[in-house]
């Protein structure tokens, strides 16, 4: 998908953030709210596997029920054809902050107190997820 593409007359693609197999993540502008959003896509192309769609739909359904300041919020989910390929889209709020990986690569050193504060922040989110019914296990936590 190219920069400038308009999805459902609402989300204008600004920048690709990542790409893995049939999944891509983009930064986009919501033309209704003028806010930046995250667009996650899953395309039914050559690299697509049905388990990918099950996981993608489960992620969307799970996010719909979450409300925590440390977790990007669910905004929208839809299907559309892009370049004649059926695709699924998950829209989330954009959190304007560098990843922990970027901060560390830029040479930032953390004091013991700061490391404890970071750990408490992560654990707060994990506790929230684990207290859901049924409990949510993330399985993909990384500094990036």
QUIWO-V680632 format. One record per residue. RES is the residue in one letter. PHI is phi as a letter, one per 40 degrees, with the letter a starting at -180 (* if undefined). Layout:
# QUIWO-V680632
res->RES phi->PHI
res->RES phi->PHI
This chain:
# QUIWO-V680632
res->X phi->*
res->X phi->c
res->X phi->c
res->X phi->g
res->X phi->c
res->X phi->b
res->X phi->c
res->X phi->f
res->X phi->f
res->X phi->a
res->X phi->b
res->X phi->c
res->X phi->c
res->X phi->b
res->X phi->a
res->X phi->c
res->X phi->b
res->X phi->a
res->X phi->a
res->X phi->a
res->X phi->f
res->X phi->c
res->X phi->b
res->X phi->b
res->X phi->b
res->X phi->b
res->X phi->c
res->X phi->a
res->X phi->b
res->X phi->c
res->X phi->c
res->X phi->c
res->X phi->b
res->X phi->g
res->X phi->c
res->X phi->c
res->X phi->b
res->X phi->b
res->X phi->b
res->X phi->b
res->X phi->b
res->X phi->b
res->X phi->b
res->X phi->c
res->X phi->b
res->X phi->c
res->X phi->c
res->X phi->c
res->X phi->b
res->X phi->d
res->X phi->c
res->X phi->c
res->X phi->c
res->X phi->d
res->X phi->c
res->X phi->c
res->X phi->c
res->X phi->c
res->X phi->d
res->X phi->c
res->X phi->c
res->X phi->c
res->X phi->c
res->X phi->d
res->X phi->c
res->X phi->c
res->X phi->a
res->X phi->a
res->X phi->c
res->X phi->c
res->X phi->b
res->X phi->d
res->X phi->c
res->X phi->c
res->X phi->b
res->X phi->a
res->X phi->a
res->X phi->a
res->X phi->b
res->X phi->a
res->X phi->c
res->X phi->b
res->X phi->f
res->X phi->g
res->X phi->b
res->X phi->c
res->X phi->b
res->X phi->b
res->X phi->b
res->X phi->b
res->X phi->b
res->X phi->b
res->X phi->c
res->X phi->b
res->X phi->b
res->X phi->c
res->X phi->a
res->X phi->c
res->X phi->c
res->X phi->d
res->X phi->d
res->X phi->c
res->X phi->c
res->X phi->c
res->X phi->c
res->X phi->c
res->X phi->g
res->X phi->c
res->X phi->b
res->X phi->b
res->X phi->c
res->X phi->d
res->X phi->c
res->X phi->c
res->X phi->c
res->X phi->c
res->X phi->c
res->X phi->c
res->X phi->c
res->X phi->c
res->X phi->c
res->X phi->c
res->X phi->c
res->X phi->c
res->X phi->c
res->X phi->c
res->X phi->c
res->X phi->d
res->X phi->c
res->X phi->c
res->X phi->c
res->X phi->c
res->X phi->b
res->X phi->c
res->X phi->d
res->X phi->b
res->X phi->b
res->X phi->c
res->X phi->g
res->X phi->a
res->X phi->c
res->X phi->a
res->X phi->c
res->X phi->c
